[in-house]
Amino acid sequence: MEEMTHMIKDLSIEEREEIFADIARTLEDTAREALFEGNMQFAEISNNMAEAIRVNADELARDDPENAERVLLQAAAMISQFEAVHPYRMVSMAVH
């Protein structure tokens, strides 16, 4: 994840937008897992961050690469924090 942030200045606007869409999707997946495990606070924060990134992806990709890098680092930190607490990702969320 951090490799992406170091090269963000070298990417085109479309590629930056794609990275923001990917990170927002990952945050939403993480939020879904946290919600399923009962961690409501983390799920809400992760969902809010994903929504903010998705809404502002165009501006972040076009305007200021330094701010874009900062946002990516914060999102990566959120995902890393969840993965540190939950090293084994859920395979299925099906309830029987």
Buried (B, 14 or more C-beta within 10 A) or exposed (E): BEEBBEEBEEBEEEBBBBBBBEBBEBBBBBBBBBBEBEBEEBBEBBBEBBBBBBEBBEEBBEEEBEEBBEBBBEBBEBBEEBEEEBEEEEEEEEEE
